[in-house]
Amino acid sequence: MSRPPLGRRLLAEAFGTYVLVCGATGAAVVGAALPGSVGSGTGAAAAGLAVVAVILAIGHLSGAHINPAVTLAFAVGRHFPAREVPPYVAVQCVGAVLASLSLRAIFGITGGLGATHPTGVSTAAAVAIEVVLTLVLVVVVLAVATDTRALGEFAAVAVGSTVVLEALIMGPVTGASMNPARSLGPALAALDGTDLWIYLVAPLAGALAGVGAYAVLRGAPPPTPEESS
């Protein structure tokens, strides 16, 4: 099956990232606007479910990267054309900013629009946490999306579950962003650039580390269908 034209894929990526950021940050905003309405794990569940929904909805169109770190990982791992990285990242960021502006139009800057900041840890620790979280996410994404030995039909569940798990554990500490666009959106919409560099640099570093980690775990590339027959 041929891929859709680039323009259609970019529109899908912008839409998917919009949905993701609305889900990942909307719970925090609603929780701040209506105290007691949102449980402690709701934000993690919302982010993970948004990822599952988006992958199922647009995965066949654009690949449902919805994350500059994932796009970078696919390109470095030679699963995605390097020339398409800039437009993909650009529309992901646009989708994230539009999502945060939508929330601001409804709730103002309540809850900081879900902006991510380290809590209770040093800057170095926050960087390390986001690097490791993104590394794990990228390993899972590469495993289910690029390896023919994986159960690809469960890709959405695997990736979404990883987001939920990591957000439940480290969400209270760093926000468990793992996604530069997810952090950029609320930062720009709320005019709050404090600590933003952490969430731009660490996920990209984690993505690169994740590509290397999966290459080690995978070992030799899996056989092609022709080689296996």
C-alpha positions in Angstrom: 0.0 0.0 0.0 1.4 3.4 -1.0 1.7 6.1 1.6 -0.7 9.1 1.4 0.7 12.3 0.1 2.9 14.3 2.5 0.4 17.0 3.0 -2.2 14.6 4.1 0.2 12.9 6.5 1.2 16.2 8.0 -2.4 17.1 8.6 -2.9 13.7 10.3 0.2 14.4 12.5 -1.1 17.8 13.5 -4.5 16.4 14.4 -3.0 13.5 16.3 -0.7 15.7 18.3 -3.6 18.0 19.0 -5.6 15.2 20.5 -2.6 13.9 22.5 -1.9 17.2 24.1 -5.5 17.8 24.8 -5.7 14.5 26.6 -2.3 14.7 28.3 -2.8 18.2 29.7 -6.5 18.6 29.8 -6.9 16.4 32.9 -4.5 18.7 34.8 -6.3 21.8 33.6 -9.7 20.4 34.6 -8.4 19.1 37.9 -7.1 22.6 38.7 -10.4 24.2 37.6 -12.6 21.8 39.4 -10.7 20.6 42.5 -11.5 17.0 43.4 -12.9 16.2 40.0 -9.8 14.4 38.6 -8.1 11.5 40.4 -4.3 11.2 40.7 -4.0 8.7 37.9 -6.5 10.3 35.6 -3.8 12.4 33.8 -1.7 9.3 33.1 -4.7 7.3 31.9 -5.9 10.2 29.7 -2.5 10.5 28.0 -2.2 6.8 27.4 -5.8 6.5 26.0 -5.2 9.4 23.8 -2.1 7.7 22.4 -4.1 4.5 21.8 -6.9 6.3 20.0 -4.6 8.3 17.8 -2.5 5.3 16.8 -5.6 3.4 15.8 -7.1 6.4 14.0 -4.1 7.7 12.0 -1.4 5.1 12.3 -2.1 3.9 8.8 -2.0 7.4 7.4 1.1 9.1 9.0 2.5 6.5 11.3 1.1 8.4 14.3 4.5 9.6 15.5 2.8 12.6 17.3 6.2 13.2 19.0 9.3 14.8 17.6 11.4 12.3 19.6 9.7 9.4 17.9 10.1 11.0 14.5 13.8 11.5 15.2 14.2 7.9 16.4 12.5 6.5 13.2 14.8 8.7 11.1 18.0 7.7 12.9 17.0 4.1 12.8 16.4 4.4 9.0 12.7 3.7 9.2 11.7 7.2 8.1 13.0 9.6 5.5 15.3 12.3 7.0 14.0 14.9 4.7 10.5 14.6 6.2 11.7 15.1 9.8 11.5 18.9 9.7 7.9 19.1 8.4 6.7 16.3 10.7 8.2 18.1 13.8 6.8 21.4 12.7 3.2 20.2 12.4 3.5 18.3 15.7 4.5 21.5 17.4 1.7 23.4 15.7 -0.8 20.8 16.8 0.5 20.9 20.4 0.3 24.7 20.5 -3.2 24.8 19.1 -4.3 22.2 21.7 -3.0 24.4 24.5 -4.5 27.5 23.0 -7.8 25.7 22.9 -7.6 24.9 26.6 -6.6 28.4 27.4 -9.6 29.8 25.5 -11.8 27.7 27.7 -10.1 27.7 31.1 -7.6 30.6 30.9 -4.1 29.6 32.2 -5.6 27.4 35.0 -3.2 24.8 36.1 -0.5 26.3 34.0 -2.2 24.6 31.0 -0.4 21.4 32.1 3.1 22.8 31.6 5.8 20.4 32.8 8.2 21.3 35.6 10.5 19.1 37.8 9.1 18.7 41.3 11.3 17.6 44.2 14.3 16.7 42.1 17.3 18.5 40.8 17.6 19.7 37.2 20.1 17.0 36.5 17.8 14.3 37.9 14.9 15.6 35.9 17.0 15.4 32.7 18.1 11.9 33.5 14.5 10.8 34.2 13.2 12.2 31.0 16.0 10.6 29.0 15.3 7.2 30.5 11.5 7.5 30.1 11.9 8.4 26.5 14.5 5.7 25.9 12.0 3.1 27.2 9.1 4.6 25.1 11.3 4.6 22.0 12.4 1.0 22.5 8.7 -0.1 22.8 7.7 2.0 19.7 10.5 0.6 17.6 9.8 -3.0 18.7 6.1 -2.9 17.8 6.4 -0.7 14.7 9.5 -1.9 12.9 10.2 -5.5 13.9 8.3 -8.2 12.0 8.7 -10.5 14.9 6.5 -8.3 17.2 2.7 -8.5 17.4 2.1 -5.4 15.4 -1.7 -5.5 15.9 -1.1 -4.7 19.6 1.1 -1.7 18.8 -1.4 0.9 20.1 -2.0 -1.0 23.3 1.7 -1.5 23.9 2.7 2.2 23.3 -0.3 3.5 25.2 0.3 1.2 28.2 3.9 2.4 28.3 2.8 6.0 28.4 0.4 5.2 31.3 3.0 3.2 33.2 5.7 5.9 33.0 3.3 8.7 33.7 1.9 6.9 36.8 5.4 6.5 38.2 7.2 9.7 37.2 4.4 12.0 36.3 4.4 13.7 39.8 8.2 14.2 39.5 8.8 15.6 36.0 5.4 15.4 34.3 6.6 12.4 32.3 6.6 14.4 29.1 8.8 12.2 26.8 7.6 14.6 24.1 9.1 18.0 23.2 5.8 19.1 21.5 3.7 18.1 24.5 5.8 20.4 26.7 6.2 23.1 24.1 2.5 23.6 23.6 1.5 24.6 27.2 4.8 26.5 27.7 4.0 28.8 24.7 0.3 29.1 25.4 0.9 30.0 29.0 4.0 32.1 28.3 5.9 29.9 30.8 9.3 28.9 29.5 10.7 27.9 32.8 12.5 24.5 32.6 11.3 24.1 29.0 14.8 23.3 27.7 14.8 20.1 29.8 11.8 18.8 27.9 13.2 19.8 24.6 16.7 18.3 25.0 16.1 15.2 27.3 13.5 13.5 25.1 15.6 13.9 22.0 18.7 12.5 23.8 16.5 9.7 25.1 15.3 8.9 21.6 18.8 8.6 20.3 19.7 6.3 23.2 16.6 4.3 22.6 17.6 3.6 19.0 20.9 2.3 20.2 19.4 0.3 23.0 16.9 -1.4 20.7 19.6 -2.2 18.1 21.5 -4.0 20.9 18.4 -5.8 22.1 17.2 -6.8 18.6 20.6 -8.2 17.5 20.6 -9.2 13.9 17.8 -7.7 11.8 14.8 -10.0 11.5 14.5 -12.0 8.2 12.4 -10.5 5.4 9.4 -12.5 4.3 11.3 -13.7 1.2 14.2 -14.9 3.4 11.8 -16.7 5.8 9.9 -18.5 3.0 
